Amino acid sequence: MPRGPLLVGCGAGFSGDRTDAARPVVDALIAAAAPAVLIFETLAERTLALAQLARARDPAAGYEPLLADLLRPVLADCIAHGIRIVSNFGAANPAGAAACIAALAAELGIRVPRMALVHGDDLMGAEHVQPLQDACGAQWPASRVVSANAYIGAQPIAQALQDGAEIVIAGRVADPALVLGPAVAWHGWAWDDWDLLARGTMAGHLLECGSQVSGGYFADPGYKDVPDLAHVGFPIARIEADGRCTISKPEHTGGLINAQTVKEQLLYEVHDPAAYLTPDVVADISEAWVTEVGLNQVRLEGVRGHARPSHLKINVCSERGWLAEAEISYAGAHALARAQLARQIIATRLGAQGTLRCDFIGVTSVLGDDQGQWLQQLPHAGQAPRDVRVRWAWEQPTAQAAEVLLREVNALYTCGPGGGGGVRTQLRSRLSTVSCLLPREQIPCGWRWWSPAAAQP
């Protein structure tokens, strides 16, 4: 017999998201008194590489840095009310994340939940080097590889939930898998029922970016107004046995969910609406439709699915030298002319040592380019701004070489145009990412129970 609907709430859409967002979501899930799951989506390509670097410095690190802050407001209630938690906040160290949660449980005075660790995405082992080099071909990085991860699917998540896991901790799974896994586990969908898998996947796609679907990325004052974004509510999906989903948000929260917000998120990062590739299914939304069924409630229907791809996407991150950034401000009369002189001075001092980008923030920066062609777009003298922030960016192979820019901009205090101030500098390592495909048969994945003595898979 078909089961009733499953509620899936989202508590984060990226690493660094608001740590108080999950509380209203959990309150709404408790009030609904229905089977429920809470997801946290906290990974991106660069995030995972940074997690690998953190783990290299400290073997106990490498998971989501805000993990304890994200879970502290809601962990006890989730366990008490049977709300499962599924997340990729394991990043480069799912076992470390589980240890952090166990410590948090002790701090809160509750029992340690049953936690499952998903494995198979991390391809940093020596046995993977040659297949990855062959797959990447000429794109294979010449510098040290920091991370190599496959986008694996929802099966290990679903299996762990079916076996009784209260928290499922993953690394690099496809973002929609965080929702599809619970949907399959609850409704018992077959792994070759492509329409159902596609519907669960698109429900996950609507939730994966957190408050983007509830007005955050939608807001454009005077054109697309969204109320009370300071207290935007994060989304909840009601997923039926036939795969239809209804997106809503907790009552008495800010934000907006309507047909427009859902359509925008539905198309977000989708290269082909008729063939959205994921590890579990190829989703087809070319004939899908959305319907507003109530205040801040939108139903998605008509999603179709096709057989899953034979290959999985791999991201390989490597070191890419160092980036120096420096800024200084010029204000008052002739501010733009002084800013232009500062740009000329730094360009002359550094010569042709690599590509140097200079932006006049507030005049032209986002729409500028690295070659200085944007100078033609600067306003005429009668429109010249009286407040200009100059920013330089310089990439070099070593930290020592990149530091030259920082010293030169700092020297503008007295060596450059008059009236410069507020110098800020930053030096950081850079990462480069290349992507390739590997046959899924070469990437076995699964899950295991966590215990305090468990070794990282």
C-alpha positions in Angstrom: 0.0 0.0 0.0 1.3 3.5 -0.8 2.5 5.4 2.2 1.5 8.9 3.1 3.6 12.0 2.3 7.1 12.6 3.5 8.2 16.0 4.7 11.7 17.1 3.9 12.9 20.4 5.4 16.1 22.3 4.5 18.3 23.8 7.2 21.2 25.1 5.1 21.9 25.7 1.4 25.7 26.1 1.5 28.7 26.2 3.8 28.4 29.4 5.7 24.6 29.7 5.6 22.6 31.0 8.6 22.9 28.7 11.6 19.5 29.7 13.0 17.5 28.8 9.8 16.7 25.2 10.8 14.9 26.1 14.0 11.6 27.3 12.4 11.8 24.4 9.9 12.0 21.8 12.7 9.2 23.5 14.6 7.0 23.2 11.5 8.0 19.5 11.0 7.1 18.8 14.6 3.8 20.5 14.3 2.9 18.6 11.2 3.3 15.3 13.1 4.2 13.5 9.9 7.3 11.4 8.8 10.0 14.0 8.3 13.7 14.5 7.4 15.9 17.6 7.8 18.7 18.1 5.3 21.7 20.4 5.4 23.4 21.1 2.0 26.9 22.5 2.8 29.2 21.5 0.0 30.6 23.1 -3.1 33.6 22.3 -5.3 35.9 24.7 -3.6 34.4 23.9 -0.1 35.4 20.2 -0.5 39.0 21.1 -1.5 39.3 23.4 1.4 38.1 20.6 3.7 40.8 18.3 2.4 43.4 21.0 3.1 42.0 21.4 6.6 42.1 17.7 7.2 45.7 17.6 6.0 46.6 20.1 8.7 44.5 18.4 11.4 43.3 14.8 10.9 40.3 15.5 13.2 39.1 18.4 10.9 37.9 18.4 7.3 34.1 18.4 8.0 31.7 21.4 7.9 33.2 24.1 10.3 29.8 25.3 11.4 28.5 21.8 12.1 28.0 22.2 15.9 26.4 25.6 15.4 24.0 24.2 12.8 22.9 21.3 14.8 22.9 22.7 18.4 19.5 24.4 18.1 17.7 21.4 16.7 19.5 18.1 17.4 17.7 17.2 20.6 14.3 17.9 19.1 15.1 16.0 15.9 16.1 12.9 17.9 13.1 13.2 20.3 10.5 13.5 17.5 12.0 11.0 15.0 13.1 13.6 12.5 16.0 12.1 10.5 18.9 14.2 9.5 20.7 13.8 6.2 23.6 16.0 5.1 26.8 16.2 3.1 28.5 18.1 6.0 30.9 15.2 6.3 32.9 16.8 3.5 36.4 15.3 3.6 35.9 13.6 7.0 32.5 12.1 7.6 33.8 10.2 10.6 35.1 13.5 12.1 31.6 15.0 11.6 30.1 12.0 13.5 32.5 12.5 16.3 31.6 16.1 16.5 27.9 15.2 16.6 28.5 12.7 19.4 30.3 15.3 21.4 27.4 17.7 20.8 25.0 15.1 22.0 27.0 14.7 25.2 27.0 18.5 25.7 23.2 18.6 25.3 22.7 15.6 27.6 21.0 13.4 25.0 21.9 9.9 23.7 24.3 9.6 20.8 22.1 9.0 17.6 22.6 6.1 15.3 24.8 7.6 12.6 25.7 6.2 9.1 28.7 7.3 7.1 28.4 7.3 3.3 31.7 6.4 1.4 32.9 6.1 -2.1 33.1 9.7 -3.3 36.7 10.3 -2.2 39.0 9.2 -5.0 42.3 10.4 -3.5 43.7 6.8 -3.2 46.6 5.7 -5.3 44.4 3.2 -7.2 42.4 6.0 -8.7 45.3 8.1 -10.0 45.7 6.4 -13.4 42.0 6.2 -14.2 41.6 9.9 -13.3 44.7 10.9 -15.4 43.3 9.0 -18.4 39.8 10.5 -18.0 41.1 14.1 -17.6 43.7 13.8 -20.4 45.4 17.1 -21.2 43.4 18.8 -18.4 45.2 16.7 -15.7 46.8 19.3 -13.4 50.5 19.7 -13.3 50.4 20.9 -9.7 49.6 18.9 -6.5 46.1 17.4 -6.4 44.2 18.5 -3.3 41.0 16.6 -3.8 39.3 14.2 -6.2 35.7 13.4 -5.6 32.9 11.7 -7.5 29.3 12.9 -7.4 27.7 9.7 -6.1 23.9 9.1 -5.9 21.2 8.5 -3.3 21.3 4.8 -2.9 23.6 4.6 0.2 21.5 7.3 1.8 18.3 5.4 1.2 19.8 2.1 2.4 21.1 3.6 5.6 17.7 5.2 6.4 15.9 1.9 5.7 18.3 0.2 8.1 17.5 2.6 10.9 20.0 5.4 10.7 18.9 8.6 12.5 21.6 10.7 10.9 23.3 10.0 7.5 26.6 11.8 6.9 28.0 12.0 3.4 30.7 13.8 1.6 30.3 14.6 -2.1 26.9 13.3 -3.1 24.8 15.0 -5.8 22.9 17.8 -4.0 19.4 16.4 -4.9 20.4 13.0 -3.5 20.0 14.4 0.0 16.2 14.5 -0.7 15.9 11.7 -3.2 17.5 9.2 -0.7 14.9 9.8 2.0 12.1 9.8 -0.5 13.1 6.4 -1.9 13.6 5.0 1.6 10.1 6.1 2.7 8.1 5.4 -0.4 10.0 2.3 -1.5 10.5 3.5 -5.1 12.4 1.2 -7.4 15.8 2.3 -8.6 14.7 2.0 -12.2 11.4 3.8 -11.9 12.8 6.8 -13.7 9.7 9.1 -13.4 9.6 8.7 -9.6 13.3 9.1 -9.2 13.2 12.3 -11.4 10.4 13.7 -9.3 12.2 13.1 -6.1 15.4 14.6 -7.7 13.7 17.8 -8.7 12.2 18.1 -5.2 15.7 17.9 -4.0 16.8 20.5 -6.6 14.2 22.9 -5.3 15.4 22.5 -1.7 19.2 22.2 -2.2 19.9 25.9 -2.2 18.0 26.7 0.9 16.2 30.1 0.9 16.9 30.7 -2.8 13.5 29.1 -3.5 11.8 31.1 -0.7 12.8 34.5 -2.1 16.4 35.0 -1.2 17.9 34.8 -4.7 14.7 36.1 -6.2 14.5 39.5 -4.5 15.0 42.6 -6.6 13.4 45.6 -4.9 10.8 47.4 -6.9 10.7 44.7 -9.5 10.4 41.4 -7.5 9.6 42.4 -3.9 10.0 39.9 -1.1 8.8 40.6 2.5 11.0 40.4 5.6 14.1 38.8 4.0 16.0 39.4 7.3 13.9 36.5 8.7 13.5 34.4 5.5 12.0 31.0 6.0 13.8 28.0 4.6 11.8 25.6 2.4 9.9 22.4 3.2 8.9 19.8 0.5 5.9 17.6 0.9 6.7 14.5 -1.3 3.7 12.3 -2.2 3.9 8.6 -3.1 3.6 9.4 -6.8 6.5 11.9 -6.6 4.5 15.1 -6.7 5.9 17.7 -4.3 4.6 20.8 -2.7 7.1 23.5 -1.6 6.3 25.6 1.4 8.0 27.4 4.3 7.3 27.7 8.0 4.5 30.1 9.0 5.4 33.5 10.5 8.8 33.6 8.6 9.8 36.0 6.0 10.4 35.4 2.3 8.0 34.3 -0.4 7.2 31.1 -2.2 5.2 31.5 -5.4 5.2 30.2 -8.9 7.9 32.6 -9.9 10.4 31.7 -7.1 9.9 28.0 -7.8 10.3 28.4 -11.6 13.6 30.3 -11.1 15.0 27.7 -8.7 13.7 24.8 -11.0 15.9 26.2 -13.8 18.8 27.1 -11.6 22.0 25.5 -12.9 20.1 23.3 -15.3 21.9 23.0 -18.6 19.1 21.2 -20.5 15.5 21.2 -19.1 14.8 18.0 -21.0 17.9 16.2 -19.7 19.1 17.3 -16.3 21.9 14.8 -15.5 22.3 13.4 -12.0 23.9 10.1 -10.8 20.4 8.5 -10.2 18.4 9.6 -13.1 18.2 12.0 -16.1 15.3 14.4 -15.1 13.1 16.0 -17.7 11.2 19.1 -16.7 10.4 20.3 -20.3 6.7 19.5 -19.8 6.5 20.1 -16.0 4.2 22.7 -14.4 3.8 24.5 -11.1 0.6 25.5 -9.4 0.1 27.8 -6.5 -2.1 25.8 -4.1 -2.1 28.2 -1.2 -0.3 31.0 0.4 3.5 30.2 0.1 2.6 26.8 -1.2 3.5 25.7 -4.8 3.1 22.2 -6.2 5.4 20.8 -8.9 4.0 18.1 -11.3 4.7 16.6 -14.7 8.4 15.8 -14.2 9.5 12.8 -16.3 12.7 10.7 -16.0 15.0 8.7 -18.2 17.7 6.1 -17.5 20.6 7.2 -15.3 23.9 8.1 -17.0 26.5 5.4 -17.4 29.3 7.7 -16.1 29.7 9.8 -12.9 31.1 13.3 -12.8 34.4 13.8 -11.0 35.9 17.0 -9.8 39.7 17.2 -9.3 41.0 20.2 -7.4 44.7 21.2 -7.4 47.0 23.9 -6.2 47.1 27.0 -8.4 49.7 29.4 -7.0 48.9 32.4 -4.9 46.5 35.4 -5.2 47.4 38.8 -3.7 44.7 41.3 -3.3 45.1 45.0 -2.1 42.7 47.9 -1.8 43.0 51.7 -1.2 40.4 54.5 -1.2 40.5 58.0 -2.8 37.7 60.5 -1.9 36.8 64.1 -2.6 37.8 66.3 -5.5 39.5 64.5 -8.4 39.1 61.1 -6.7 38.8 59.2 -10.0 41.9 60.9 -11.4 43.9 60.0 -8.4 42.6 56.5 -8.5 43.7 56.2 -12.2 47.1 57.6 -11.3 47.4 54.9 -8.6 46.6 52.3 -11.1 49.2 53.6 -13.5 51.9 53.6 -10.7 51.3 50.0 -9.7 51.2 48.8 -13.3 54.6 50.5 -13.9 56.1 49.2 -10.7 55.1 45.6 -11.4 55.8 45.6 -15.1 54.8 42.6 -17.0 55.1 40.1 -14.2 51.8 38.2 -14.7 48.3 39.4 -15.2 47.3 42.3 -13.0 43.6 43.2 -12.6 42.6 46.6 -11.3 39.0 47.5 -10.4 37.5 50.8 -9.4 34.8 49.6 -7.1 31.7 51.7 -7.4 32.7 52.9 -10.8 33.3 49.7 -12.8 34.4 46.4 -11.3 31.9 43.5 -11.8 31.5 44.5 -15.5 35.2 45.1 -16.0 37.9 42.9 -17.5 41.5 42.0 -16.9 42.9 44.0 -19.8 41.8 47.5 -18.7 39.3 48.0 -21.6 36.8 49.1 -19.0 38.6 52.4 -18.8 36.5 53.4 -21.8 33.4 53.1 -19.7 34.5 55.5 -17.0 32.2 58.5 -16.5 32.9 62.0 -18.0 34.6 64.6 -15.8 31.2 66.2 -14.9 30.0 62.8 -13.6 33.2 61.8 -11.9 32.6 60.1 -8.5 34.0 61.6 -5.3 34.5 58.2 -3.7 36.5 55.5 -5.4 37.8 52.2 -3.9 40.7 50.8 -6.0 41.3 47.0 -5.9 44.2 45.1 -7.4 44.4 41.3 -7.8 47.6 39.5 -8.9 48.2 35.8 -9.3 51.8 34.5 -8.9 53.3 31.0 -8.5 54.7 31.6 -5.0 53.6 33.5 -1.9 56.9 35.5 -1.9 56.3 36.7 -5.4 52.7 37.7 -4.8 53.6 39.7 -1.7 55.2 42.3 -3.9 51.8 43.7 -4.8 50.9 44.1 -1.1 54.0 46.1 -0.4 53.6 48.3 -3.4 50.0 49.2 -2.6 50.9 49.9 1.0 53.6 52.2 -0.2 51.0 54.4 -1.9 50.2 56.0 1.4 53.1 58.4 0.8 54.5 57.4 -2.6 51.3 57.6 -4.5 48.6 60.1 -5.2 47.5 62.3 -2.4 44.8 61.4 0.0 44.9 57.6 -0.3 43.7 55.7 2.8 42.2 52.5 4.2 44.7 50.1 2.7 43.7 46.4 3.2 45.7 43.5 1.8 45.2 39.7 1.6 47.3 36.8 0.5 45.8 33.4 -0.1 46.5 30.2 -2.0 44.4 29.4 -5.0 42.8 26.2 -6.2 42.0 25.1 -9.8 39.2 22.6 -10.7 38.9 20.3 -13.7 36.1 17.9 -14.3 35.9 14.5 -16.0 33.8 11.4 -16.2 34.4 7.8 -15.0 32.2 4.7 -15.5 30.1 4.2 -12.4 31.4 0.7 -12.1 34.8 2.1 -11.2 33.3 3.9 -8.2 31.9 1.6 -5.7 30.0 3.3 -2.9 28.1 2.4 0.2 27.7 3.2 3.9 28.7 1.9 7.3 27.8 2.5 10.9 29.8 5.0 12.9 31.3 4.1 16.2 33.9 6.0 18.3 36.6 3.5 17.2 35.6 3.5 13.6 38.3 4.3 11.0 37.6 6.6 8.1 36.7 4.6 5.0 
